[in-house]
Amino acid sequence: MLMMRKYLFSAGFALLVAATSVSMTVMTPPAFASEIKYVVNDIPITSGDIAHRAAFLKLQHKKGGDAAQEMIDQTLRLAEARRLGIRISDAQVEAAYQRFASSNKMQLSQLDGVMEKSGVGKDHFKEFIRAQMAWNQALSARYRSGEGGSVTEQDAVRRMLDKGGAKPSATEYMLQQVIFVVPAAERSATLAKRKREADAMRARFNGCNTTREFAKGLIDVTVRDLGRVLAPQLPPDWAEQIKATKVGGATVTRETERGVEFIGICSSREVSDDKTAQMVFQSEGSNDKAADDLSKKYVDELKAKARIVKR
């Protein structure tokens, strides 16, 4: 399931990475007129929305993409996520936008420039990020309901027999989460200061037993024991950092919708039991094609029930 979520969140970014190295040479885009072209369940899609998406497809080097259809699909996905009570905050979107810039070794101003010069616009790209994050959560809920092809104990036994009776193992982590809380209203004023405080505490981190002692004299710091977490269950945003951090150490700090966070690695061990086997096989089964198929089926169902009016 986690592999599926990670895939879907990164799918729209993958081709953009290659484009960013050359996109700064793109000519200044024309201004987009804005008139309503479609109405999807009472939500308008304008010619400007479609033009921005067409520029995004071009930046990704996607040939034959239908910008209007992509905007219709995105509108349906966002509406479904809202129906399910899924809300992606502006802070979450900004954090993802910043991570995207950092992962491509770009300053935010450079990424803003790429988006504007290509005709995509940073606001359009951020709304794309919001839609992807919301849809990931909607798909995960659908997946957990059984439509993602969850692996039963019988499936796990059969796959073990297919592999000569070998039972797979996975790393089990004991984790601790430290959050330097930043209220949304104070974010612009205090985030940099809180980041310095979190970095200082993280530098002193030497195991989970002393964390609360360190946090005693600090204001608005939350320490959470996350308990035992198997490697396939690690949140995609943290998984690689956790795996790369030694026991007794902590991941680098990250800005999130809650404030500034890091995760301490209390302990780790290899485990191999029926639950682990089931989890590992389910993770292996959550491949890109399965994610695509589930997403397409879900969107097709939404389209069949939707009111889509072309103006």
RODREN-764650 format. One record per residue (C-alpha): residue in one letter; y, x, z. Coordinates in nm, 3 decimals. Each point is the difference from the previous one (the first is absolute). Layout:
BEGIN
NODE   residu        c2        c1        c3
NODE        A         Y         X         Z
...
// end
This chain:
BEGIN
NODE   residu        c2        c1        c3
NODE        M     0.000     0.000     0.000
NODE        L     0.242     0.279     0.087
NODE        M    -0.074     0.180    -0.323
NODE        M     0.080    -0.319    -0.186
NODE        R     0.334    -0.042     0.177
NODE        K     0.097     0.360    -0.064
NODE        Y    -0.093    -0.028    -0.366
NODE        L     0.200    -0.314    -0.057
NODE        F     0.307     0.135     0.173
NODE        S    -0.003     0.322    -0.203
NODE        A    -0.107    -0.149    -0.333
NODE        G     0.351    -0.084    -0.112
NODE        F     0.128     0.344     0.101
NODE        A    -0.259     0.222    -0.165
NODE        L     0.145     0.011    -0.349
NODE        L     0.355     0.011     0.130
NODE        V    -0.064     0.339     0.160
NODE        A    -0.051     0.161    -0.340
NODE        A     0.309    -0.168    -0.135
NODE        T     0.242     0.119     0.268
NODE        S    -0.001     0.359    -0.123
NODE        V     0.151    -0.099    -0.334
NODE        S     0.181    -0.321     0.081
NODE        M     0.327     0.165     0.100
NODE        T     0.069     0.053    -0.372
NODE        V    -0.007    -0.374    -0.072
NODE        M     0.327    -0.139    -0.139
NODE        T     0.206    -0.239     0.208
NODE        P    -0.159    -0.344    -0.043
NODE        P     0.186    -0.297    -0.141
NODE        A     0.127    -0.267     0.237
NODE        F    -0.241    -0.291     0.032
NODE        A     0.120    -0.355    -0.050
NODE        S    -0.151    -0.236     0.252
NODE        E    -0.115    -0.350    -0.085
NODE        I    -0.300    -0.194     0.129
NODE        K    -0.301     0.042    -0.228
NODE        Y    -0.281    -0.140     0.216
NODE        V    -0.030    -0.212     0.311
NODE        V    -0.317     0.063     0.201
NODE        N    -0.057    -0.256     0.277
NODE        D     0.378    -0.050     0.021
NODE        I     0.066     0.378     0.009
NODE        P     0.212     0.123    -0.293
NODE        I    -0.076     0.310    -0.206
NODE        T     0.300     0.126    -0.195
NODE        S     0.036     0.198    -0.318
NODE        G     0.135     0.281     0.218
NODE        D    -0.322     0.003     0.207
NODE        I    -0.205     0.022    -0.318
NODE        A     0.218     0.274    -0.148
NODE        H    -0.032     0.211     0.315
NODE        R    -0.378    -0.046    -0.004
NODE        A    -0.014     0.097    -0.369
NODE        A     0.186     0.322     0.089
NODE        F    -0.248     0.058     0.283
NODE        L    -0.295    -0.039    -0.238
NODE        K     0.165     0.247    -0.237
NODE        L     0.053     0.249     0.281
NODE        Q    -0.369    -0.029     0.085
NODE        H    -0.094     0.051    -0.367
NODE        K    -0.186    -0.331     0.003
NODE        K    -0.040    -0.113    -0.358
NODE        G    -0.040    -0.365    -0.085
NODE        G     0.106    -0.116     0.346
NODE        D     0.147    -0.350     0.026
NODE        A     0.305     0.024     0.226
NODE        A     0.046    -0.376     0.025
NODE        Q    -0.364    -0.052     0.097
NODE        E     0.022     0.276     0.261
NODE        M     0.301    -0.169     0.157
NODE        I    -0.182    -0.334     0.004
NODE        D    -0.300     0.163     0.169
NODE        Q     0.222     0.178     0.253
NODE        T     0.179    -0.325     0.084
NODE        L    -0.333    -0.176     0.058
NODE        R    -0.127     0.285     0.217
NODE        L     0.309     0.008     0.219
NODE        A    -0.005    -0.378     0.041
NODE        E    -0.366     0.008     0.100
NODE        A     0.063     0.278     0.251
NODE        R     0.283    -0.203     0.156
NODE        R    -0.229    -0.305     0.018
NODE        L    -0.245     0.214     0.196
NODE        G     0.276     0.103     0.240
NODE        I     0.023     0.355    -0.135
NODE        R     0.348     0.151     0.026
NODE        I     0.091     0.351    -0.112
NODE        S     0.322     0.111     0.169
NODE        D     0.280     0.191    -0.168
NODE        A    -0.075     0.288     0.236
NODE        Q    -0.360     0.016    -0.123
NODE        V     0.117     0.004    -0.361
NODE        E     0.259     0.271     0.068
NODE        A    -0.262     0.213     0.177
NODE        A    -0.238    -0.034    -0.297
NODE        Y     0.282     0.083    -0.243
NODE        Q     0.083     0.313     0.200
NODE        R    -0.368     0.102     0.013
NODE        F    -0.022    -0.039    -0.375
NODE        A     0.301     0.229    -0.047
NODE        S    -0.139     0.259     0.244
NODE        S    -0.348    -0.002    -0.155
NODE        N     0.158     0.078    -0.337
NODE        K     0.223     0.273     0.152
NODE        M     0.317    -0.194    -0.071
NODE        Q     0.309    -0.081     0.201
NODE        L     0.079    -0.369     0.035
NODE        S     0.308     0.050    -0.217
NODE        Q    -0.221     0.147    -0.274
NODE        L    -0.240    -0.292     0.011
NODE        D     0.294    -0.241    -0.004
NODE        G     0.124     0.183    -0.309
NODE        V    -0.336    -0.025    -0.176
NODE        M    -0.012    -0.373     0.066
NODE        E     0.355    -0.062    -0.122
NODE        K    -0.013     0.226    -0.306
NODE        S    -0.329    -0.150    -0.115
NODE        G     0.134    -0.354     0.028
NODE        V    -0.246    -0.097     0.273
NODE        G     0.247    -0.002     0.287
NODE        K    -0.089     0.095     0.356
NODE        D     0.021    -0.362     0.119
NODE        H    -0.256    -0.109    -0.259
NODE        F    -0.232     0.284     0.096
NODE        K     0.035    -0.084     0.370
NODE        E    -0.085    -0.364    -0.071
NODE        F    -0.307     0.124    -0.189
NODE        I    -0.096     0.202     0.310
NODE        R     0.048    -0.306     0.220
NODE        A    -0.219    -0.208    -0.230
NODE        Q    -0.275     0.264    -0.006
NODE        M    -0.004     0.034     0.377
NODE        A    -0.008    -0.376     0.052
NODE        W    -0.271    -0.050    -0.260
NODE        N    -0.213     0.273     0.159
NODE        Q     0.002    -0.194     0.325
NODE        A    -0.079    -0.327    -0.176
NODE        L    -0.289     0.165    -0.184
NODE        S    -0.128     0.159     0.319
NODE        A    -0.011    -0.342     0.164
NODE        R    -0.189    -0.133    -0.301
NODE        Y    -0.234     0.297     0.010
NODE        R    -0.077    -0.051     0.367
NODE        S    -0.087    -0.361    -0.072
NODE        G    -0.297     0.124    -0.200
NODE        E     0.126    -0.017    -0.357
NODE        G     0.030     0.377    -0.019
NODE        G    -0.374     0.037     0.015
NODE        S    -0.038     0.101     0.364
NODE        V    -0.312     0.201     0.073
NODE        T    -0.259    -0.175     0.215
NODE        E    -0.244     0.181     0.226
NODE        Q    -0.271    -0.073    -0.257
NODE        D     0.213     0.158    -0.274
NODE        A     0.050     0.308     0.217
NODE        V    -0.377     0.031     0.064
NODE        R    -0.073    -0.035    -0.372
NODE        R     0.253     0.269    -0.092
NODE        M    -0.142     0.232     0.266
NODE        L    -0.347    -0.049    -0.149
NODE        D     0.143     0.072    -0.345
NODE        K     0.133     0.327     0.141
NODE        G    -0.337     0.101     0.141
NODE        G     0.055    -0.151     0.343
NODE        A     0.303     0.214     0.081
NODE        K     0.247    -0.175     0.230
NODE        P     0.360     0.099    -0.080
NODE        S     0.226     0.141     0.267
NODE        A     0.375    -0.021     0.053
NODE        T     0.256     0.161     0.225
NODE        E     0.099    -0.213     0.297
NODE        Y     0.346     0.070     0.142
NODE        M     0.158    -0.079     0.335
NODE        L     0.367    -0.052    -0.081
NODE        Q     0.328    -0.049     0.182
NODE        Q     0.313    -0.140    -0.162
NODE        V     0.348     0.097     0.117
NODE        I     0.293    -0.215    -0.115
NODE        F     0.366     0.085     0.052
NODE        V     0.130    -0.354    -0.038
NODE        V     0.311    -0.055    -0.215
NODE        P     0.131    -0.360    -0.013
NODE        A     0.090    -0.111    -0.351
NODE        A     0.364    -0.057     0.097
NODE        E     0.031     0.359     0.125
NODE        R    -0.200     0.172    -0.274
NODE        S     0.284     0.155    -0.199
NODE        A     0.174     0.127     0.313
NODE        T    -0.293     0.136     0.202
NODE        L    -0.291     0.077    -0.235
NODE        A     0.090     0.368    -0.051
NODE        K     0.036     0.055     0.376
NODE        R    -0.332    -0.173     0.071
NODE        K    -0.167     0.210    -0.268
NODE        R     0.115     0.319     0.177
NODE        E    -0.129    -0.134     0.332
NODE        A    -0.337    -0.091    -0.154
NODE        D    -0.030     0.342    -0.167
NODE        A     0.072     0.170     0.334
NODE        M    -0.268    -0.201     0.182
NODE        R    -0.249     0.050    -0.279
NODE        A     0.056     0.378     0.020
NODE        R    -0.096    -0.012     0.372
NODE        F    -0.308    -0.218    -0.059
NODE        N    -0.316     0.176     0.122
NODE        G    -0.246    -0.285     0.048
NODE        C     0.001    -0.367     0.088
NODE        N    -0.021     0.042     0.379
NODE        T     0.361     0.112     0.043
NODE        T     0.176    -0.226    -0.250
NODE        R     0.110    -0.265     0.245
NODE        E     0.131     0.267     0.237
NODE        F     0.214     0.139    -0.282
NODE        A     0.122    -0.350    -0.089
NODE        K     0.106    -0.093     0.356
NODE        G     0.353     0.131    -0.026
NODE        L     0.061    -0.134    -0.350
NODE        I     0.154    -0.334    -0.090
NODE        D    -0.182    -0.254    -0.221
NODE        V    -0.312     0.207    -0.062
NODE        T    -0.331    -0.184    -0.030
NODE        V    -0.338     0.174     0.040
NODE        R    -0.303    -0.191    -0.126
NODE        D    -0.364     0.101     0.034
NODE        L    -0.158    -0.110    -0.329
NODE        G    -0.354     0.063     0.118
NODE        R    -0.286     0.101    -0.228
NODE        V     0.067    -0.022    -0.374
NODE        L    -0.246     0.096    -0.274
NODE        A     0.136     0.200    -0.293
NODE        P    -0.044    -0.289    -0.250
NODE        Q     0.208    -0.219     0.232
NODE        L     0.302     0.233     0.015
NODE        P     0.325    -0.155    -0.128
NODE        P     0.067     0.134    -0.353
NODE        D     0.351     0.117     0.090
NODE        W    -0.135     0.221     0.279
NODE        A    -0.353     0.089    -0.112
NODE        E     0.064     0.333    -0.172
NODE        Q     0.226     0.128     0.279
NODE        I    -0.250    -0.099     0.270
NODE        K    -0.286     0.170    -0.183
NODE        A     0.207     0.317    -0.043
NODE        T     0.102     0.019     0.370
NODE        K    -0.209     0.189     0.256
NODE        V    -0.121    -0.162     0.321
NODE        G     0.271     0.029     0.264
NODE        G     0.272     0.003    -0.263
NODE        A     0.221    -0.267    -0.150
NODE        T     0.095    -0.107    -0.349
NODE        V     0.350     0.063    -0.129
NODE        T     0.252    -0.267     0.094
NODE        R     0.067    -0.286    -0.240
NODE        E     0.272    -0.260    -0.028
NODE        T    -0.146    -0.352     0.006
NODE        E     0.129    -0.353     0.039
NODE        R    -0.038     0.041     0.379
NODE        G     0.191     0.329     0.023
NODE        V    -0.147     0.353     0.000
NODE        E    -0.369     0.054     0.067
NODE        F    -0.274     0.258     0.021
NODE        I    -0.371    -0.021     0.082
NODE        G    -0.182     0.229     0.239
NODE        I    -0.362     0.099    -0.060
NODE        C    -0.171    -0.027     0.339
NODE        S    -0.351     0.086    -0.118
NODE        S    -0.233    -0.032    -0.297
NODE        R    -0.373     0.001    -0.059
NODE        E    -0.252    -0.077    -0.272
NODE        V    -0.188    -0.326     0.049
NODE        S    -0.289    -0.154    -0.190
NODE        D    -0.119    -0.348     0.090
NODE        D    -0.050    -0.338    -0.166
NODE        K     0.364    -0.101     0.041
NODE        T     0.116     0.330    -0.148
NODE        A    -0.237    -0.036    -0.293
NODE        Q     0.128    -0.348    -0.071
NODE        M     0.362     0.119     0.019
NODE        V    -0.058     0.304    -0.224
NODE        F    -0.185    -0.197    -0.266
NODE        Q     0.265    -0.271     0.004
NODE        S     0.269     0.263    -0.043
NODE        E    -0.190     0.154    -0.291
NODE        G    -0.027    -0.342    -0.159
NODE        S     0.375    -0.058     0.010
NODE        N     0.067     0.180    -0.325
NODE        D     0.290    -0.036    -0.239
NODE        K    -0.182    -0.243    -0.233
NODE        A    -0.098    -0.225     0.289
NODE        A     0.362    -0.007     0.115
NODE        D     0.123    -0.079    -0.351
NODE        D    -0.256    -0.275    -0.046
NODE        L     0.083    -0.164     0.332
NODE        S     0.374     0.019    -0.068
NODE        K    -0.035    -0.149    -0.349
NODE        K    -0.219    -0.284     0.126
NODE        Y     0.249    -0.081     0.276
NODE        V     0.302     0.002    -0.235
NODE        D    -0.184    -0.214    -0.256
NODE        E    -0.063    -0.258     0.272
NODE        L     0.369     0.002     0.095
NODE        K     0.103    -0.044    -0.364
NODE        A    -0.235    -0.295    -0.045
NODE        K     0.177    -0.185     0.284
NODE        A     0.354     0.120    -0.073
NODE        R     0.290    -0.177    -0.171
NODE        I     0.126     0.249    -0.257
NODE        V     0.287    -0.122    -0.218
NODE        K     0.139     0.206    -0.287
NODE        R     0.371    -0.057    -0.066
// end
